[in-house]
Amino acid sequence: MRATNTNKPGGGFGRVRKEVLRMYIITAMYQGSRTTRKAFSDLQAFTIINQLSREGCTEIGMREEDHAKN
């Protein structure tokens, strides 16, 4: 966590903000089995999707999750 000074009278620290990281969860079906991959950037996510598609995966889906960086 990164503390930021909000310049309040008295010089104390104000709210503590957490940096939020985006993570993509990619799921696909391959020969009847569900496979899951994680990506930490847009480029990485679309690269993984392209690779899964070329390998013959079907029902490819992606969801985005936010994770706070400690």
N, C-alpha and C positions, 0 to 999 in steps of 0.2 A: 504494500500500500504506500502511496505517496501522499504525504501531508502537504497541504498548501496553506499559506498564510492569507487570510482574507482581509488583512489590513484593518481589523477592527480596533477601536480604541482599547488600549490595554495591551496590545501587541500579542494576544494569544492566537493559537492556531484555531481555525474554524473547522469546517467539515473536512473529513478525510475522504478523498475520492479513491475509488478502485478503478484500475484500468481494465477495460473489458476486451477480451479476445474473442474473435469469431472462430467457430469451428464448424465444419460441414460434416455431417454424417451421411455417407452414401451407401445405399443398399441396392442389391441386385440379385436376381435368381440365375444360378448356373447349374444346369443339369439337375434340377429339382432341389438344390440346396440354396439357402439364402446366404449371401456373402455380405460383409460389412467392411467399409473402409472409412478412415478419418482423414480429413484434409484441413490444413490450417491457413489456406489462402485461396482466392478465387482461381488462380492459375493452376494450383495443385489439384483443386476439385475437378476442374474441367479436363485436366490431363488424365486423372483417374477414370472419369466417366468415359472418355475416349478409349482408354485401354480396355475397360470392361466391355464396351461395345464391340471392339475388334475381336475380343476373345469369345464372343458369342453369348454374352449375358443378356437376359431379357428383364423386363420390369425394373428398370433402373430408376431409382428415386434419390432425392437429396433433400435434407432438411438442415436448417441453420440453427446452431445453439450458441448462446453467449456464455462465456466463462470468465469469471473475474480473476484477474492476475493478482496473486498475493505478493 
